[in-house]
Amino acid sequence: MKENLDSNWLGNKEEDEIYRDNIIDHFKNPRNYGEIVEAEIKHSELNSICGDMIRLFVKLKEGKVEDVKFKGNGCAISMAATSMMTEILKEKTLDEIKNLKKEDIFEMLGIELGVVRMKCGLLCLDTLMKGIEQMEGKYGIKN
Amino acid sequence: MNNNNIKNHALNVVEIRKDFSILNKKINGKQLIYLDNAATSLTPEPVIGAMNEYYGDYNANVHRSIHYIGEKATKEYEDAHKKVADFINADFEEIIFTRGTTESLNALAYSLTNDLKEGDEIVLSEMEHHSNLVPWQQLAKNKKVKVRYIRINKDFELDMNHAKELINKKTKIISVTHVSNVLGTINPVKDIGRLAKDVGAIFIIDSAQGIPHLKVDVKDIDCDFLCFSGHKMLGPTGIGVLYGKKKMLEKLNPFLFGGEMIKEVNFEDSKWNDLPWKFEAGTPNIAGGIGLGAAVDYLKKIGMENIRAYEENLVNYAFRRLNEAGLKIYCAKNPNKMSSVLTFKVDGMHAHDVAALLDRNGIAIRAGHMCAMPLVNKVLNEPALCRVSLCFYNTIEEIDSLIDGIKKAREVFQIE
């Protein structure tokens, strides 16, 4: 039986592997790594369990994502998830990115995460959502 | 098991390991290799047995009931204090049971800072665990007292010249760790004690990582207070010790009020109980205390000198192997100043990924900031590190498995 408590579970089946090649690839070669000086969304979040830190920059133009970059330091899961998320954000509208769900992140990662590593995988989404909230507060935009 | 290796020591590790049933457990289909002893040590059968016996045979409250099991519980609980006192060469009245090191240090911070005034200084070190940093930092903020930190040098030892510069007439409290839970450095506590005495400061030692590995004699060290936890020295969680010199404890006001700690209560005022009970308000953690006493018995039976000799050999071997593997190790370079902790970094991998991949081989290590964020993030300048911490039931073969595990982890991350 699969123990969900065990976040690092490696079963005999290939689908149980969390350190898949695509995850390692995104960790070692993060996409959209860097900064955007003039970005509407600029936000940092920390996952104190792992010490993962992400700073996300999103530049919007006419309600659409024009550019995304991130900087960070963290485990392979948190960094790969953020790198992958930046890829899917581009060209999306603000409303579309606001509707991103954690299931979208899991689907993108293609792996199942235990309770502990879940926080690593979802840090990117958390940073994005808090960044949007902060921007809306700053510009007085209401839903 | 390499028997030749064990024969060189007074320790029979093969026999000792039989007392720790958890060592037979399989994790992810692999034999558990427990290298996270600085977080908590494993619990041997005699300690579990002593606590079970209390609940199974004489489960009663202490210091009140005049019936057989009540007296038996009182005797065993008091005996546990005596065992701890003997273990560190203290007197019975000087041993207060608390929930652990954190509670002991917090209790001191609350009680001692009442006498501090603006401009006074508290001296800690850069290598403190959060439990010996946050209580002082927060109380200092309220009292407008300054906290100063003794620097560490390039050998990951305390910079004693800096200590001499920092400690002056304004210094009222000096509280330092005996052994760093990150660097494993054994600090020169006697020397720091002398500096404290020169300026009349109260000297406190956080020995959470010292007591389980070194022979500690509070009279020889000559500290005012010494704090440690049961669960890092083979005892249960939820029990710890605050040692205080008798004359210091007599002056100190109780930090918890209620039952047990009083001699006489009137509507207007109360009189405090004798030491050590003056500081143990409420029904204590009786089973925990008895378990701690059994842990002391266990350690004494093996002998702290034997433990130190065995662990010194083991940690040196681990250091050599990690070093050969090309890893950066953050620990004292002088083997005499090195305890059973090795903190290291695997380039190209985050510490949590290293720990997660080792876990697949049943190897338990710690990854992160080890509850010493200022040290790890600001002084060592790392977001997270890996830590291996050893105990006398660990073996050379387990270190070899660790090295293999790190090699496999690097392969997953395609590191040459």
Interface residues (C-beta under 8 A of the other chain):
Chain A: D6 S7 N8 W9 L10 I18 Y19 I24 F27 K28 I49 C50 G51 D52 M53 N73 G74 C75 A76 I77 M79 R117 C120
Chain B: N28 G348 M349 H350 A351 H352 D353 A355 A356 L357 D359 R360 A367 G368 H369 N377 P383 A384 V412 F413 Q414
